[in-house]
């Protein structure tokens, strides 16, 4: 039994290295000013990044999966777009101080290192912010229903949000009840404009956005996809339930997005789901959505359990 646990943890830890290595490679290509069509070799990248070729190859395969590199059989990898377009808003060297503090606070809360009530001065001191920066970070978190002012207006406290593996697992099981059922509601109607918009967003994920979008925006793209589907049911109660789940799970999902190597498969399943719904086969679409949520639940609960 202990041997199995170690093996599982190892299997989960390896993909975690893919995202940071891919990010380093993107930064390298941008610094070198590589243009669309440039040949990117494993040996060049390994030499420049001072690592072995094995992690570089995994990163390059991931970059090919998300549309940043093209993989040509027997020839290798080629840049699919000018490197100058490959910006990393929340992970680059010039990361915004407030954005960094926002995620540091979120990680500390989910990791159990930040408990109880606090003041803006506490935030300023603990996360090396000016008073104005601390106020802006707290205003953003308040706007996203993550924190609230304490009764009487003295200090702040976190809203009830998911911060444990068990709660996250239960959240997905709840969604497996609600979301597939929404597709079978008698009032379900496809919103053609919304479907086209979300199809474009999911396709963009497979053309680089999986790695390039900030964590908050990446979460919003996928959360709003599920809200849109349930909203098409015409049942306000189901829609409100899913929207509340998305608010509650926001912080723990931010932590999961440190590793983005599995998101390409999820984007492809989202596109398949749109195809099924638009074809009119709502029963199959409902079953597919249930299986999709269960797969993501299993992966993410395993990741959180391995880390915790």
GUMI-446166 format. One line per field, with one value per residue (C-alpha): residue number from 1; residue in three letters; y negated, z negated, x negated. Coordinates in Angstrom, 3 decimals. Example, Ala and Ser with C-alpha at 12.3 -4.5 7.8 and 13.67 -1.06 7.14 Angstrom:
<atoms>
kolro <- [1, 2] $
rodren <- [ala, ser] $
Y <- [4.500, 1.060] $
Z <- [-7.800, -7.140] $
X <- [-12.300, -13.670] $
</atoms>
This chain:
<atoms>
kolro <- [1, 2, 3, 4, 5, 6, 7, 8, 9, 10, 11, 12, 13, 14, 15, 16, 17, 18, 19, 20, 21, 22, 23, 24, 25, 26, 27, 28, 29, 30, 31, 32, 33, 34, 35, 36, 37, 38, 39, 40, 41, 42, 43, 44, 45, 46, 47, 48, 49, 50, 51, 52, 53, 54, 55, 56, 57, 58, 59, 60, 61, 62, 63, 64, 65, 66, 67, 68, 69, 70, 71, 72, 73, 74, 75, 76, 77, 78, 79, 80, 81, 82, 83, 84, 85, 86, 87, 88, 89, 90, 91, 92, 93, 94, 95, 96, 97, 98, 99, 100, 101, 102, 103, 104, 105, 106, 107, 108, 109, 110, 111, 112, 113, 114, 115, 116, 117, 118, 119, 120, 121, 122, 123, 124, 125, 126, 127, 128, 129, 130, 131, 132, 133, 134, 135, 136, 137, 138, 139, 140, 141, 142, 143, 144, 145, 146, 147, 148, 149, 150, 151, 152, 153, 154, 155, 156, 157, 158, 159, 160, 161, 162, 163, 164, 165, 166, 167, 168, 169, 170, 171, 172, 173, 174, 175, 176, 177, 178, 179, 180, 181, 182, 183, 184, 185, 186, 187, 188, 189, 190, 191, 192, 193, 194, 195, 196, 197, 198, 199, 200, 201, 202, 203, 204, 205, 206, 207, 208, 209, 210, 211, 212, 213, 214, 215, 216, 217, 218, 219, 220, 221, 222, 223, 224, 225, 226, 227, 228, 229, 230, 231, 232, 233, 234, 235, 236, 237, 238, 239, 240, 241, 242, 243, 244, 245, 246, 247, 248, 249, 250, 251, 252, 253, 254, 255, 256, 257, 258, 259, 260, 261, 262, 263, 264, 265, 266, 267, 268, 269, 270, 271, 272, 273, 274, 275, 276, 277, 278, 279, 280, 281, 282, 283, 284, 285, 286, 287, 288, 289, 290, 291, 292, 293, 294, 295, 296, 297, 298, 299, 300, 301, 302, 303, 304, 305, 306, 307, 308] $
rodren <- [unk, unk, unk, unk, unk, unk, unk, unk, unk, unk, unk, unk, unk, unk, unk, unk, unk, unk, unk, unk, unk, unk, unk, unk, unk, unk, unk, unk, unk, unk, unk, unk, unk, unk, unk, unk, unk, unk, unk, unk, unk, unk, unk, unk, unk, unk, unk, unk, unk, unk, unk, unk, unk, unk, unk, unk, unk, unk, unk, unk, unk, unk, unk, unk, unk, unk, unk, unk, unk, unk, unk, unk, unk, unk, unk, unk, unk, unk, unk, unk, unk, unk, unk, unk, unk, unk, unk, unk, unk, unk, unk, unk, unk, unk, unk, unk, unk, unk, unk, unk, unk, unk, unk, unk, unk, unk, unk, unk, unk, unk, unk, unk, unk, unk, unk, unk, unk, unk, unk, unk, unk, unk, unk, unk, unk, unk, unk, unk, unk, unk, unk, unk, unk, unk, unk, unk, unk, unk, unk, unk, unk, unk, unk, unk, unk, unk, unk, unk, unk, unk, unk, unk, unk, unk, unk, unk, unk, unk, unk, unk, unk, unk, unk, unk, unk, unk, unk, unk, unk, unk, unk, unk, unk, unk, unk, unk, unk, unk, unk, unk, unk, unk, unk, unk, unk, unk, unk, unk, unk, unk, unk, unk, unk, unk, unk, unk, unk, unk, unk, unk, unk, unk, unk, unk, unk, unk, unk, unk, unk, unk, unk, unk, unk, unk, unk, unk, unk, unk, unk, unk, unk, unk, unk, unk, unk, unk, unk, unk, unk, unk, unk, unk, unk, unk, unk, unk, unk, unk, unk, unk, unk, unk, unk, unk, unk, unk, unk, unk, unk, unk, unk, unk, unk, unk, unk, unk, unk, unk, unk, unk, unk, unk, unk, unk, unk, unk, unk, unk, unk, unk, unk, unk, unk, unk, unk, unk, unk, unk, unk, unk, unk, unk, unk, unk, unk, unk, unk, unk, unk, unk, unk, unk, unk, unk, unk, unk, unk, unk, unk, unk, unk, unk, unk, unk, unk, unk, unk, unk] $
Y <- [0.000, -2.587, -1.696, -2.429, -5.823, -6.817, -5.730, -7.727, -10.854, -10.552, -10.149, -13.281, -15.360, -14.901, -16.897, -19.768, -20.474, -20.822, -24.191, -26.062, -24.559, -25.519, -29.029, -29.301, -28.164, -30.709, -33.445, -32.301, -32.383, -35.834, -37.168, -35.813, -37.435, -34.227, -34.659, -32.434, -29.321, -29.358, -25.887, -25.201, -22.248, -20.312, -20.673, -24.452, -24.874, -22.506, -24.353, -27.795, -26.778, -24.674, -21.565, -18.072, -17.345, -15.209, -18.028, -20.242, -17.639, -17.323, -21.101, -21.229, -18.507, -20.523, -23.705, -21.772, -20.532, -24.092, -25.492, -27.503, -25.098, -23.017, -19.472, -18.245, -14.490, -13.744, -17.455, -18.640, -21.652, -25.036, -28.222, -28.625, -32.390, -35.273, -35.015, -38.675, -37.695, -35.227, -37.387, -36.010, -38.634, -37.007, -34.933, -37.119, -38.971, -42.186, -40.599, -43.192, -43.605, -43.660, -40.615, -38.742, -39.667, -38.630, -35.095, -34.907, -35.717, -33.112, -30.454, -31.244, -30.976, -27.689, -26.347, -27.140, -29.783, -32.678, -32.386, -34.682, -38.332, -40.911, -44.572, -46.367, -47.249, -43.522, -42.891, -45.791, -44.612, -40.887, -41.159, -44.173, -46.512, -50.216, -51.114, -52.058, -48.768, -46.800, -48.645, -47.844, -44.141, -43.923, -45.784, -43.270, -40.331, -41.909, -42.376, -38.663, -37.728, -36.261, -38.599, -40.851, -43.660, -42.570, -43.741, -47.286, -47.882, -47.074, -44.740, -41.994, -38.259, -35.603, -34.548, -30.850, -29.450, -26.002, -25.373, -21.604, -18.569, -17.016, -20.167, -20.433, -16.809, -17.345, -20.458, -18.443, -15.743, -18.434, -19.816, -16.275, -16.308, -19.837, -20.490, -17.323, -17.692, -21.263, -19.976, -17.840, -20.638, -21.024, -24.707, -24.119, -26.291, -26.794, -30.401, -30.481, -33.696, -32.483, -29.108, -30.803, -33.040, -30.148, -27.981, -30.740, -30.995, -27.242, -27.118, -30.028, -27.954, -25.351, -28.035, -29.239, -30.770, -27.765, -28.882, -32.609, -33.701, -34.944, -32.505, -34.635, -34.981, -31.298, -30.344, -32.764, -31.372, -27.854, -28.783, -30.983, -28.135, -25.927, -28.793, -29.483, -25.867, -25.735, -29.174, -27.775, -25.534, -28.504, -27.329, -30.194, -27.976, -25.668, -28.653, -30.297, -27.026, -26.685, -30.334, -29.995, -26.910, -28.830, -31.599, -29.138, -27.167, -30.118, -30.145, -26.414, -26.402, -29.176, -26.895, -24.020, -26.249, -26.379, -23.151, -23.631, -20.454, -18.803, -21.723, -20.958, -17.772, -19.669, -22.304, -19.599, -18.013, -21.388, -21.691, -18.149, -19.047, -22.055, -19.783, -17.305, -19.977, -21.712, -18.374, -18.091, -14.946, -16.346, -12.951, -12.012, -15.528, -15.183, -11.850, -13.277, -16.284, -14.022, -11.933, -15.105, -16.529, -13.199, -12.988, -16.526, -15.841, -12.754, -14.553, -17.676, -15.863, -13.676, -16.714, -18.482, -15.303, -14.758, -18.287, -18.339] $
Z <- [0.000, -0.828, 2.427, 4.395, 2.689, 3.571, 7.171, 7.490, 6.021, 8.412, 11.383, 10.361, 9.697, 13.103, 15.167, 12.700, 14.189, 17.707, 17.263, 15.723, 18.271, 21.117, 19.663, 19.538, 23.153, 24.242, 22.424, 24.139, 27.594, 26.900, 25.677, 28.792, 31.000, 32.896, 35.799, 37.049, 38.683, 36.724, 36.122, 32.377, 31.529, 28.293, 28.045, 28.528, 25.878, 23.464, 23.874, 23.483, 20.405, 18.960, 18.495, 19.975, 23.164, 21.442, 19.663, 22.723, 24.967, 22.624, 22.650, 26.441, 26.832, 24.547, 26.555, 29.695, 28.039, 27.255, 30.671, 29.901, 31.713, 34.819, 34.729, 38.179, 38.471, 39.123, 39.039, 35.500, 33.918, 35.520, 34.001, 35.001, 34.410, 33.819, 30.350, 29.762, 29.446, 26.646, 23.585, 20.069, 18.157, 14.710, 14.868, 16.648, 15.032, 14.844, 13.020, 11.551, 7.814, 6.976, 9.124, 7.411, 3.974, 4.949, 5.796, 2.826, 0.517, 2.297, 2.026, -1.659, -2.399, -0.533, -2.116, -5.634, -6.281, -6.411, -8.894, -10.953, -10.415, -9.177, -8.286, -5.192, -7.184, -7.798, -4.050, -3.305, -5.792, -5.056, -1.254, -0.874, 0.576, 0.203, -1.556, 1.806, 3.356, 0.408, 0.711, 4.435, 3.872, 1.168, 3.368, 6.137, 3.770, 2.355, 5.873, 6.528, 3.272, 1.780, -1.231, -3.046, -5.573, -9.128, -10.872, -12.017, -9.239, -11.300, -9.300, -6.785, -6.694, -4.007, -2.686, -2.817, 0.097, 0.830, -0.664, -1.209, 1.041, -0.289, 0.318, 3.836, 4.528, 3.218, 5.363, 8.501, 7.434, 6.960, 10.421, 11.847, 10.588, 11.679, 15.012, 16.964, 15.751, 17.095, 20.638, 20.311, 19.107, 21.349, 21.873, 23.022, 26.062, 27.848, 27.789, 31.162, 30.441, 27.047, 28.496, 31.221, 28.664, 26.384, 29.284, 30.301, 26.733, 26.426, 29.812, 28.714, 25.681, 28.131, 30.002, 27.085, 24.568, 22.217, 21.407, 22.087, 20.204, 16.597, 14.036, 13.288, 16.955, 17.682, 14.833, 16.085, 19.632, 18.436, 15.629, 17.928, 20.473, 17.950, 16.781, 20.383, 20.963, 17.809, 18.589, 21.853, 19.755, 18.893, 15.268, 13.080, 10.022, 11.820, 13.210, 9.781, 8.274, 10.852, 10.577, 6.791, 7.181, 9.463, 6.881, 4.081, 5.984, 7.508, 5.111, 5.157, 8.959, 9.171, 7.383, 9.785, 12.762, 11.790, 13.818, 17.182, 18.917, 18.695, 19.933, 23.653, 23.201, 21.289, 24.043, 26.674, 24.590, 24.285, 28.080, 28.405, 25.959, 28.071, 31.126, 29.358, 28.096, 31.475, 33.168, 30.982, 29.143, 25.667, 23.999, 25.241, 24.459, 20.886, 20.427, 21.970, 19.638, 16.606, 17.662, 18.379, 14.914, 13.259, 15.116, 14.100, 10.525, 10.314, 11.717, 9.587, 6.365, 6.956, 7.533, 4.412, 2.355, 3.590, 2.647, -0.652] $
X <- [0.000, -2.703, -4.480, -1.326, -0.999, -4.555, -4.083, -0.875, -2.436, -5.359, -3.060, -1.218, -4.303, -5.947, -3.396, -3.735, -7.163, -5.790, -4.107, -7.076, -9.482, -7.151, -6.931, -10.718, -10.932, -8.327, -10.240, -13.447, -11.882, -10.464, -13.821, -15.522, -12.883, -12.087, -9.691, -6.897, -8.323, -11.602, -13.039, -13.204, -15.433, -15.543, -19.307, -19.222, -16.540, -18.291, -21.601, -20.014, -18.009, -20.846, -18.691, -18.579, -16.672, -14.005, -12.094, -12.578, -10.980, -7.975, -7.585, -7.840, -5.219, -2.929, -3.575, -2.674, 0.515, 1.611, 0.712, -2.427, -4.742, -4.057, -5.420, -6.446, -7.194, -10.877, -11.718, -11.045, -9.333, -8.659, -7.254, -3.597, -3.479, -5.870, -7.384, -6.559, -2.881, -3.633, -3.086, -2.657, -0.642, -0.842, -4.016, -6.537, -9.419, -7.407, -4.482, -2.170, -2.764, 0.924, 1.644, -1.202, 0.118, 3.643, 2.507, 0.158, 3.074, 5.217, 2.502, 1.941, 5.652, 6.115, 2.923, 4.184, 1.517, 3.992, 6.844, 9.035, 9.883, 7.396, 7.002, 5.768, 2.651, 2.037, 2.245, -0.053, -2.674, -2.503, -2.529, -4.804, -2.182, -1.555, 1.708, 3.273, 2.192, 3.581, 6.909, 7.107, 6.353, 9.027, 11.520, 10.927, 11.367, 14.515, 15.886, 15.308, 17.108, 13.933, 13.708, 16.162, 15.963, 16.627, 19.770, 19.167, 16.653, 13.544, 11.335, 11.988, 12.661, 12.841, 16.195, 17.007, 15.007, 13.628, 10.232, 10.173, 9.854, 13.076, 15.097, 13.728, 14.628, 18.154, 18.464, 17.758, 20.209, 22.838, 22.094, 22.411, 26.003, 26.916, 25.192, 26.106, 29.698, 29.792, 29.233, 32.374, 34.655, 37.737, 36.935, 33.335, 32.579, 29.271, 28.065, 26.289, 24.389, 23.169, 22.181, 20.130, 18.413, 17.487, 16.392, 13.979, 12.657, 12.089, 10.357, 8.148, 7.105, 5.811, 3.881, 1.772, 4.178, 3.893, 0.367, 0.669, 3.807, 3.561, 4.981, 8.040, 8.967, 8.344, 10.657, 13.306, 13.208, 13.941, 16.339, 18.421, 18.552, 20.355, 22.561, 23.564, 24.597, 26.708, 28.153, 29.531, 31.798, 33.986, 34.015, 32.834, 32.394, 29.956, 28.059, 27.772, 26.497, 23.707, 22.740, 22.476, 20.274, 17.954, 17.610, 16.905, 14.258, 12.401, 9.420, 8.725, 9.030, 6.427, 3.987, 4.694, 3.904, 0.241, 0.117, 1.833, 0.679, 4.115, 6.199, 5.877, 7.881, 10.554, 10.812, 11.239, 13.991, 15.718, 15.709, 17.061, 19.823, 20.814, 20.965, 23.223, 25.605, 25.794, 26.510, 29.608, 28.519, 29.048, 29.221, 25.752, 24.510, 25.775, 23.992, 20.817, 20.921, 21.323, 18.311, 16.305, 16.967, 16.163, 12.846, 11.870, 13.011, 10.816, 7.758, 8.077, 8.894, 5.848, 3.622, 4.857, 4.518, 0.980, 0.003, 1.740] $
</atoms>
